[in-house]
Amino acid sequence: MTVNIAIDGPAGAGKSTVARAAAKELGYIYVDTGALYRAVGVYALKNGIATRDAENIEKMLPGVTVELRFIDGEQQVFLNGENVSGEIRTPEASMAASDVSAIPAVRSFLFDLQRDIARKNNCLMDGRDIGTVVLPDAQVKIFLTASPEIRAKRRYDELIAKGSAVSFDEVLEDLKKRDYNDSHREIAPLKPAENGVIIDTSYLTFEESVSKIIETAKEILDE
């Protein structure tokens, strides 16, 4: 029987970096589901399709192939055979992901891929609706969060380090907009799972956040 750990939370909560490190420590496969939605959003942007145009987004899906490949233990995202792991991390890709993730056809399109990975592997999967929708039977469910200002500062520092020309206010505004979109969408809104553990990383270091996830998971699995 495989072990699945579901980690949900808002944009900029550090899910990807913290979850990746925790998975490595536990010896599990790490699955960043947000990357899948970002890839679909990037495909729409590249093809001039409005990311909120549900009808045309649904029509484009048969031409989209998204794969997660694990190269040297690291997750790489391939869109129609092209490695887009860097391209999907821009602010534009982030907002596009928020838009397309509200479209039922997109969620259905990626749903089977996510569940298939979890069925076959011990994995730590992060996203917006993993514990509530994708893996409702996951043995461990964690909701990782932090204050909007702290999340925006982390994202801002990350973007500046990559050479992006953004202001803190722009990043904070985008993040608040994405929070609203993710928590108010009709399909699978962002919220903690009923039996999940909420971890606030606002005042935790990266190392402390990773340790907290591992400790929480081990406590629950040992019960």
N, C-alpha and C positions, 0 to 999 in steps of 0.2 A: 504494500500500500504506500502510495506517495504522500509526502507531506507538503502542504501548500500554506504559505504565509501571504496574506493579503495586506497590502499597505495602501491606504487611500489618504487623500489630503489635498488642499488647495495648491494652486500654482506657487512656486517659489518656496515651498516648505522644506525643500532639501530632500524630497523623496528619492530622486534618482541617485544622487551621490551617496546618501546615507544607506539606501536600500542595496545599492551595488556592493558597498563595502561589507554590509551585514551578510549578504548572500555569500560573498567570497569566504568570509570567516566561518560560515556554517557549512560551506561546501555545497551550496545549492545553486541552481541556475537562476540568474537574475533576468526578469522580464519587465521591461519598461513599456507598458501599453500606450503611454502617452506618445511614444515615438511612432507607433503605428498610425495614430490619428494625425500626427504632424506630417507623416509621409503622404497620407491621403490629401491633406490640406495643401502641401507643396505641389502635388500633382495638379490640383485644381488651379492653383496660382500660375503654374507653368503653362497651363492650357487655356488661360483666360476665362475660367469659369468662376462666377461669383460664389464665394464660399458659403453663402446663406441660401443659395438657389437650390433648394432640396430636389426639385425635379431634374435639373441638369446634372447635379452631383450624382444622383441615382443612376442616370443614364451613362455616366462616365465610368462607373465602377467595374463593368465587365472588362474594361481595358487596363485595369490596375492590378498589379501583383506586388504585394508587400511581403517581404521575408525578413525574419530575424535569423541572422547567422552568428554563431559564437566562434569568434576567431581569437585564438590565444586566450580564451576565457572571457573575452570582452564581447558584449553585444554590438553587432553592426547591423544597420538597417539598410535594406536594399529595396529600391523602388524600380520595378520593371528591369531588374538586373543591374541597376546602377547604385553604388554605395552613396547614400545621401545622409550619412550619420552626422556630418558637419552642417549641411544645408538646412536640416530640420530644426536647428537650434537658434534660429533668428527670431526676433520679436514678431515679424510678419508670419512666420510659420506657427508661432505660438497662438496668435489670434485666429489664424486659419483653422488650427486644430480645435479651438474652442467652438468655432462656428460649425464645422462639419461633424463634430461629436454630438451635436444636438439633433442630427438627422438620423431617424430610425434605421434607414437603409444602410448607413455607414456602420452603425453599431452592430447590426446584424451581420454585415459583411466581415467584420473583424472578430466577432464573438467566437465563432468556431475555432479560429486559429489560436486564440488565447486559451480556450478550454482544452484544446488538443495538447498544447505544450504542458499545461498543468497536469493533465491526465497521465502523461508519460514521464514526468520528471519531478523530483523534489525541487520546488521552485519558490522563489520569493518574487511576487508579482506586484507592481505598483501601478496606480492609476487614480481614477475618480470614483469608480463604482465596482471595484474588485470584490470587496467583502459583501456588498449589498446585492450585486447582480451577477457578475461574471463567475465568482467562486463563492457562492453563499455557504458552501460546506467546508470552506477552508478551516483548518484546525486553529489557525491564529489569525486574528483580524486586528489591525492597528490603524488608527486615524492619526496621521502626523500633521501637526499644524504649528503656526507661529503667527505673531501679529503682522498685519499688512505692511507696516513700515519696515519691520525687520526683514520680511520676505522680499520686499522691494529692494532694500539695500543689498541683500545677498545677490539678487538677480542683476542689479545695476553693476556691482563689482565684477560679476562674471562676464557681463557684456563688455564692459570697459577693458577688461583684461584681454578680450578677444579682438579689441580694436573697433568696436561699434561706437558710432557717434550718437549717444543717447543721453538724455538728462534724467536725473533721479525722478523728477516730477512726472515725466512721460512714462517711466517704468512703473511708478506707483499707480498712475491713472489706468494704464493697461492692465495691471494686476487686479485692481478693484473691479474693472469692467469684466475681466475674465471670471473673477470670483462670483459676480452677480450672474453671469451667463451660466456658469457651471452649476450653481446652486438653485437656479430658477428654471432650468430647462424641464420640459415636460417628461422626457424619457431619461430615466436613471439619473436624477439630480445628485449632485455631490452632497453627501451627508455621512456621518459615522454609522457603521453597522450597529444594530441593536446590542449585540453581544461583543462589541469591539472595545479595545483599550485606547483611550485618547492620550497621545504624548505631545506635549507642547515643547518645541525645541527653541523657543525665543531666547532663552538664556542658557542653552546648552552649547558646548563646543561641538565640533564635528565628531570628535572621538567619543564624547559623552552621549551624543545622539545614537551613534552606532551601538555602543555598549548597552544603552537603554533598550533598543530593539531586540538585541540578542538575549538580554536578561529576561525581557518580557516573553519572548518566544519560548525560551527554555523552561520558564516557570509554567507556562500554559501546557506545553507538551509533556512535562513531567507529571502533571496532575493525573 
